[in-house]
Amino acid sequence: MLEKVLPYAMLKAKPKFESRIRKLKRDWAIVYDMLSGKYNSSFGWDKYRQMVVAEDAVWNSYIRSHKVVGQFRHCSFPYYYQLTSIYAKD
């Protein structure tokens, strides 16, 4: 994947970059689903803190059924808009 984007860069840390890109895409997909999913209208985006916001009851019930989203309850995700422009389908 990195070779397509930067074909002549000759980066030696290629696996590390590709791993980071996969993690960013996975994290973006989680946040994107929370904000624009069909049944997730209770979530919002705080553009100043760059994080997903919702009431505690909403978070608790969503985390019960989706264990991996717990990391986004108190942490920011500053690359959301940039990754949305890359990965979101029109």
Secondary structure, 3 states (H helix, E strand, C coil): CHHHHCCCCCCCCHHHHHHHHHHHHHHHHHHHHHHHCCCCCCCEEECCCCEEECCHHHHHHHHHHCHHHHHHCCCCCCCHHHHHHHHCCC
